[in-house]
């Protein structure tokens, strides 16, 4: 919703600001300009300040939100709403312990606040306490039931290893997503059913849902080592699905498909949103494919990026690359073993042929006719195996 305005921000009256504030509240933060105008005209309004803070948090400006929160708490130091917003800002910035401390204050004042309980559950998950998180999500869902809260509870229960309880909560949901259902199936050991469910859901999905299901399907197919179906999924990805391609990059590393990874990630690296992930895969694939110059260029581009690098993700990519190279070496060894001209089998056949040939030459007078025929037969088999005339 966008409202018509005829005067600059500093000229609007309090009545118009209040009207814009009500409109912004009704629009559920869709109209950021209305919030800005209302806040400029009504800087002392708690509602205007709260909407402004929520908008900043939605935009990722956590520092700006914290500044306004601190200003508001000077006037209302025990405001649970502002304290909850500060907890959200701390959580968004990765300050999990600080967020937990703020939430303790909120829940002491408002123990049944659904939003605070939900955030407390997320904080508990980040602190690797899934059972406690599930408890918070259960309490939040009891106050304000929703599939979103049940989804988070199922995930927490799965992390805690409570599969039966997770299944029970899943059955309470009105419309559980295919990815969540597949997670429960996997936890129950029903991986084939999970992959079939995701394959069916993927055929009907569009947009971001399609990408999310594709990534989940790749995860399952990798875990089950279903290389044929995994190859089909990866081969079908197009440049119109950059999110799916970004996930596929690591799968190509695991499969040892370094040439494909180099080609597809070189193109994906042109997209700023996926450049870092693409360059990491490109660097590893090039190194594994014995293309050091390309690997060095990818590393140089990574070092010049302004985005913080995830060292764990880079280490995981190297591990996948080594895994892929090992698979290639094993495949090459098996192929060579089947090749009578260059493999180990050919060398053994050649050595055996020499033994039989020497036995025939040195024992020509002592060998009986049946013994000679048997040695000649074995010699013919060995020569035929390495492509020589019998």
C-alpha positions, -999 to 999 in steps of 0.1 A, spaced: 0 0 0 13 34 -9 -3 66 3 -5 99 -16 14 127 1 15 164 -8 39 179 17 75 173 27 82 154 59 90 184 80 57 201 72 32 173 79 9 178 109 4 156 139 -30 145 127 -17 134 93 13 117 110 -11 98 132 -32 88 102 0 76 84 10 57 115 -23 39 116 -20 32 79 15 18 83 3 -4 112 -25 -17 90 -1 -23 61 21 -46 83 53 -26 76 47 -26 38 48 12 36 82 22 49 78 58 38 46 62 59 65 50 90 94 74 83 70 104 79 50 94 111 82 90 131 96 124 120 64 141 130 57 120 162 93 112 175 79 108 210 52 83 200 60 48 214 40 33 185 59 53 159 92 44 175 83 7 177 73 6 140 105 24 130 126 -1 150 107 -30 134 113 -16 100 150 -11 106 153 -47 119 135 -60 88 160 -40 66 189 -55 85 199 -22 101 204 -37 136 227 -10 148 202 17 139 174 -2 156 195 -5 188 201 32 188 164 39 188 158 11 213 183 27 237 166 61 233 132 45 241 145 27 271 158 59 286 121 70 289 106 36 295 133 13 310 110 -15 318 91 -16 285 89 -53 276 82 -45 240 114 -25 236 134 -51 255 121 -78 232 131 -57 202 166 -53 217 168 -91 221 159 -95 184 186 -70 174 212 -89 195 201 -122 181 204 -109 145 239 -97 153 249 -132 166 251 -120 202 232 -150 215 241 -147 252 231 -111 253 198 -119 235 191 -146 261 197 -121 290 173 -96 274 147 -124 269 149 -133 306 138 -98 314 109 -99 289 96 -133 301 99 -122 337 75 -93 329 54 -112 302 58 -149 308 32 -158 282 44 -135 254 43 -157 223 69 -137 204 94 -137 233 89 -175 237 95 -181 201 127 -161 201 138 -178 233 134 -211 214 156 -199 186 182 -187 211 181 -222 228 187 -238 194 217 -216 187 230 -226 222 226 -262 212 199 -270 236 171 -284 214 150 -299 241 147 -265 259 140 -249 225 112 -274 219 97 -264 252 97 -227 243 81 -234 209 54 -256 226 46 -228 251 45 -202 222 22 -225 202 -1 -229 231 -6 -191 233 -8 -185 196 -11 -217 175 5 -217 141 22 -242 117 53 -219 118 58 -226 156 50 -263 152 76 -265 124 103 -250 146 92 -274 174 95 -304 150 130 -293 140 141 -289 176 127 -324 186 145 -340 156 178 -323 167 172 -337 202 166 -372 188 129 -373 199 116 -387 166 83 -400 178 73 -367 194 84 -349 163 60 -372 142 32 -365 167 36 -327 163 39 -330 126 5 -348 125 -10 -318 143 -1 -294 115 -26 -282 90 -3 -281 60 32 -294 68 57 -287 40 74 -315 20 109 -306 33 97 -309 70 80 -342 62 111 -355 45 132 -346 76 109 -367 98 110 -396 73 148 -395 72 150 -395 110 127 -426 109 151 -443 85 128 -440 55 151 -422 32 137 -436 0 102 -424 8 117 -390 17 134 -387 -17 103 -398 -35 82 -372 -16 106 -344 -24 108 -355 -61 70 -353 -64 68 -320 -45 96 -305 -67 77 -313 -98 48 -291 -86 69 -263 -69 79 -229 -82 101 -200 -72 120 -202 -40 101 -233 -29 114 -251 -59 150 -242 -49 145 -252 -13 131 -286 -23 159 -291 -48 186 -284 -22 169 -308 2 166 -335 -25 203 -331 -33 211 -336 4 192 -368 6 206 -382 -27 241 -375 -15 235 -391 18 220 -422 2 247 -423 -25 221 -425 -52 245 -412 -78 222 -419 -108 193 -398 -95 216 -372 -82 232 -369 -116 198 -365 -132 189 -337 -108 222 -319 -112 221 -322 -150 186 -307 -152 196 -274 -134 196 -243 -155 210 -208 -150 175 -196 -140 179 -214 -107 210 -198 -92 202 -209 -56 199 -245 -67 231 -242 -87 250 -228 -57 240 -259 -37 249 -282 -67 284 -268 -68 294 -287 -37 277 -319 -50 298 -317 -82 329 -315 -60 319 -347 -41 312 -365 -74 346 -355 -88 328 -337 -117 354 -309 -116 351 -298 -153 313 -294 -148 319 -275 -115 344 -252 -132 321 -244 -161 289 -239 -141 305 -220 -112 324 -197 -136 290 -185 -149 274 -184 -114 302 -162 -101 289 -133 -122 259 -131 -99 269 -109 -69 244 -128 -46 262 -161 -52 297 -150 -61 315 -161 -30 300 -196 -29 307 -200 -66 343 -188 -63 349 -212 -34 337 -242 -55 356 -229 -85 389 -226 -66 386 -261 -52 375 -277 -85 403 -260 -104 429 -272 -79 416 -307 -81 416 -306 -118 453 -296 -119 445 -261 -131 465 -240 -106 463 -207 -125 425 -208 -125 425 -218 -88 448 -189 -80 426 -164 -99 395 -177 -80 414 -173 -47 424 -138 -56 389 -128 -63 378 -143 -30 404 -122 -11 392 -91 -28 355 -96 -19 340 -75 8 318 -103 21 332 -121 52 344 -156 43 330 -186 61 361 -207 69 341 -237 78 324 -237 44 357 -234 27 371 -263 47 341 -283 38 345 -276 1 381 -288 3 370 -320 20 344 -325 -8 371 -319 -34 394 -345 -19 365 -369 -17 357 -363 -54 393 -368 -64 395 -400 -45 364 -413 -63 380 -404 -96 412 -422 -87 393 -453 -76 373 -452 -108 405 -449 -129 420 -478 -110 390 -500 -117 390 -490 -153 427 -497 -156 423 -531 -140 397 -539 -167 421 -528 -194 443 -557 -205 469 -534 -221 476 -510 -191 459 -524 -160 472 -545 -132 453 -575 -146 473 -572 -179 505 -572 -159 495 -604 -141 484 -621 -172 517 -612 -189 537 -626 -160 517 -657 -159 522 -662 -196 559 -661 -192 558 -687 -165 537 -711 -187 560 -704 -217 591 -712 -197 576 -744 -183 568 -755 -218 604 -747 -230 623 -763 -201 601 -794 -197 595 -803 -233 609 -839 -228 595 -846 -193 559 -834 -199 532 -857 -208 508 -849 -236 479 -840 -213 502 -817 -192 516 -800 -223 480 -794 -236 470 -779 -202 500 -756 -202 494 -746 -238 457 -738 -229 467 -716 -200 493 -698 -221 467 -692 -248 443 -677 -222 470 -654 -209 480 -642 -243 444 -637 -254 438 -617 -222 465 -592 -231 455 -590 -268 482 -613 -282 477 -641 -307 475 -675 -290 
